[in-house]
Amino acid sequence: MNNRLCQSTRGFAEAVNFPEAVLTGLAPDGGLYAHGELPVIKGLEGLLQQDNAGIMAEVTAALLPGFPKTDIINAVKDGLTERFGHPDITPLVKIGPAWVLELFHGPTLAFKDVALGVMPRLFLAAKRITGDASGSLILTATSGDTGKAALEGFSGLPGCDVCVFYPHGGVSPIQELQMRASTGDNVHVCAVRGNFDDTQRGVKHIFIEYSEGKPDMKGTKLSSANSINIGRLAPQAGYYFAAYAALLRQGAIKPGQAVDFAVPTGNFGNILAGWIAKRMGLPVGRLICASNENDVLTEFIHTGRYDRRRKFFKTDSPSMDILVSSNLERLLYWLSGNDSGLVAGLMEALAKDGVYEVPQGMRDAIALDFTAARCAGPEAIRVMRHVWMEYNYLLDPHTAVAWSGFEGNAGENPCVVLATASPYKFAPAVLHGIGLPAMEDPFDCVRALGDASGAEPPKGIMDLRNKGLRHNDVIDIDEMEPYVLNIARGKK
Ligand SMILES: *Cc1c(COP(=O)(O)O)cnc(C)c1O
């Protein structure tokens, strides 16, 4: 197996090098690009002594052979060190019995900023490395947070347009304002009448239709900023190592000691990065896969049966309102020993029948690394209130779901709860969670939350209030394809 090449999880597309995989996003056969063999970090002890920027660059470089190290170091410096509001980028704080890894100090206040700070710079490097001079259109479906992070990351990037589709009425008011106020000549934002799964399916359909560069794309190449892009996953593995290093520095663990991670999960990208970190040699114990009422992954991890034919719930943690978790496909590929025939069959069954079941051996392998937890709305509210009353700490509704998973599965190992969004981004739900009245206007809620906690709300959010809304399009699912073609042809 050539370690410098990416395989498609479905096996019908040619293997490509990593810069090409980052440029392409989805493989032409509908599969996801994946390592034939994941790299193992040599000299883990030395790595863990570096600062967080150094650790993230090192881990990203190990996962993306074919990119010069200097490109990756610069991407981390420009995209993270200089854009994040905390010197540690992703600080680790002790809150009661848990450790909370704050991933939300980036410009859009959600964890997507980590990967989408780094990825656009890798994208430019990939163009240079492959000698690709064509125009690019970054096509993205968002459940709320990826969209704004992609718009931030790719805004103004030469040779690239970025187009974000989000489910109409399916994101939080602040998330929607953030996206619709986006500036930059190369950014396009559009609401779709449907839920996130419809939107993601629409985008995947366009990728497959136009992957061979149909003539009417006028030479524009499509790529993705979603976690289907391998360039998204690589930087995310870095903060698992950074969290471990912080625990070592604070004397909370001994070298080699296993640490559990509780991860609020939607598309399975964040938690898969944790599993990749484990494969790379980080002493990870259990990965607690935490879901809201959309508990398709909870059932899957418990039974081996993935069944998307179920009611879809709109929750207070909208970034996890997902029934088809794309990145699970990569886990199935790796756990089956790269059995692309098996994966292609399962994905076909999912598309056709809405359900598949994995062989017992894979079920057992999944149970070794993952624990599943479900947290419904009232439980998330109990958690937000409890953590606020006991520890004077605000959890956003997504992080509350992860905290609940931690509480229900606390074992011997220290546990890190991944905090994926700033509480201010979901201020109305958080106010309700901690037992204060929520106002009509989301900005009043942000202010009230600031008053309650005695902290200044993040500037980026309050500034939104005075920004004009530049994007007003709302379309049906079947209008997505012509919408994209218009952008590609320069009409939009
Ligand atoms: C995207 C997102 C998640 C889910 O992450 P996945 O990688 O899709 O599993 C959880 N919380 C927040 C705040 C998010 O933005």
The ligand as an SDF file (V2000), in Angstrom:
LIG
                    3D

 15 15  0  0  0  0  0  0  0  0999 V2000
  -20.5890   20.4900   13.6230 C   0  0  0  0  0  0  0  0  0  0  0  0
  -20.8670   20.5400   15.0650 C   0  0  0  0  0  0  0  0  0  0  0  0
  -20.9990   19.3750   15.8270 C   0  0  0  0  0  0  0  0  0  0  0  0
  -20.9280   18.0090   15.2100 C   0  0  0  0  0  0  0  0  0  0  0  0
  -19.6420   17.6940   14.7190 O   0  0  0  0  0  0  0  0  0  0  0  0
  -19.4620   16.5270   13.6510 P   0  0  0  0  0  0  0  0  0  0  0  0
  -18.0420   16.6010   13.2470 O   0  0  0  0  0  0  0  0  0  0  0  0
  -20.4090   16.8560   12.5270 O   0  0  0  0  0  0  0  0  0  0  0  0
  -19.8230   15.2640   14.3260 O   0  0  0  0  0  0  0  0  0  0  0  0
  -21.1990   19.4980   17.1880 C   0  0  0  0  0  0  0  0  0  0  0  0
  -21.3040   20.7020   17.7820 N   0  0  0  0  0  0  0  0  0  0  0  0
  -21.1960   21.8540   17.0850 C   0  0  0  0  0  0  0  0  0  0  0  0
  -21.3450   23.1420   17.7980 C   0  0  0  0  0  0  0  0  0  0  0  0
  -20.9630   21.8130   15.7170 C   0  0  0  0  0  0  0  0  0  0  0  0
  -20.8390   22.9530   15.0290 O   0  0  0  0  0  0  0  0  0  0  0  0
  1  2  1  0
  2  3  1  0
  2 14  2  0
  3  4  1  0
  3 10  2  0
  4  5  1  0
  5  6  1  0
  6  7  2  0
  6  8  1  0
  6  9  1  0
 10 11  1  0
 11 12  2  0
 12 13  1  0
 12 14  1  0
 14 15  1  0
M  END
$$$$
